[in-house]
Amino acid sequence: MNFEELSEYLSDHGICYGQVCLLAKIELEAKIFNLALIQWYDFKSKKTPFYYGCPRLQLTEIYNIIDIEAIKDNVHIIPRFDKDNDYLVNKYIF
């Protein structure tokens, strides 16, 4: 995310959640770039950012290409099927 987007983004103790849409390996002369296209999640509500202790998220229309090395961990994001664009992060299985 650029600085303007990051200043508007609520993070979970510095953790930003995103969905990997595309992985790419680009080779230019002697350099190799391993990149990922990310679609970002943001908190669904500032009033109730957590539900049962899990971050409550929504998908945004913000996309970025980042270095794969910037991805720290994988998480299990669960859609709330009875809600529109509403997801929970299951932090308890990893």
C-alpha positions in Angstrom: 0.0 0.0 0.0 1.2 3.5 -0.5 1.5 5.9 2.4 -1.9 7.5 1.8 -3.7 4.2 1.8 -1.8 2.9 4.8 -2.8 5.9 6.9 -6.4 5.1 6.3 -6.0 1.4 7.0 -6.8 -0.1 10.4 -4.3 -2.8 11.2 -4.4 -5.6 13.8 -1.3 -4.8 15.9 0.6 -4.0 12.7 -0.7 -6.9 10.7 -2.4 -6.2 7.3 -4.5 -8.9 5.7 -4.6 -9.5 2.0 -5.7 -12.1 -0.5 -3.1 -13.3 -3.0 -4.6 -13.1 -6.5 -1.6 -13.8 -8.6 2.0 -15.0 -8.2 4.6 -14.0 -10.7 8.3 -14.6 -11.3 10.0 -12.0 -13.4 13.5 -12.5 -14.7 15.4 -9.4 -16.0 19.0 -10.0 -17.0 20.6 -11.2 -13.8 17.8 -10.3 -11.4 14.8 -12.4 -10.5 11.7 -10.9 -8.9 9.2 -13.1 -7.1 6.0 -11.0 -6.8 2.4 -11.3 -5.6 -0.7 -9.3 -6.6 -2.6 -8.7 -3.4 -6.2 -7.6 -2.8 -6.4 -6.0 0.7 -8.9 -6.6 3.4 -9.8 -3.8 5.9 -11.8 -3.9 9.1 -15.6 -4.0 8.4 -16.4 -1.7 11.2 -14.5 0.7 13.4 -17.2 0.3 16.1 -16.8 -3.5 16.3 -13.5 -4.5 14.6 -13.5 -7.9 16.4 -16.1 -10.6 16.6 -15.5 -13.5 19.0 -11.9 -12.2 19.4 -11.3 -12.5 15.6 -10.7 -9.6 13.2 -13.9 -8.8 11.3 -12.9 -7.8 7.7 -14.2 -6.8 4.3 -12.5 -7.0 0.9 -11.5 -3.6 -0.5 -10.9 -2.5 -4.1 -7.2 -1.8 -3.3 -4.6 -3.9 -5.1 -0.9 -3.9 -4.9 2.1 -5.8 -6.2 4.5 -6.8 -3.5 7.6 -8.9 -3.1 6.7 -12.4 -1.9 9.3 -12.0 0.9 7.0 -9.3 2.4 4.4 -12.0 3.2 5.0 -13.0 6.8 2.4 -15.7 7.4 -0.8 -17.4 6.1 -4.1 -17.1 7.9 -7.5 -18.7 7.5 -10.1 -16.2 6.5 -13.6 -17.4 6.8 -16.5 -15.8 4.9 -19.7 -15.1 6.9 -22.1 -16.7 4.5 -25.2 -14.9 5.9 -23.5 -11.4 5.5 -22.3 -9.5 2.4 -18.5 -8.9 2.2 -18.0 -9.9 5.8 -15.1 -12.2 6.8 -13.5 -13.4 10.0 -9.8 -14.3 10.6 -9.3 -17.6 12.4 -6.1 -17.0 14.3 -6.5 -20.1 16.4 -5.6 -22.9 13.9 -2.1 -21.8 13.0 
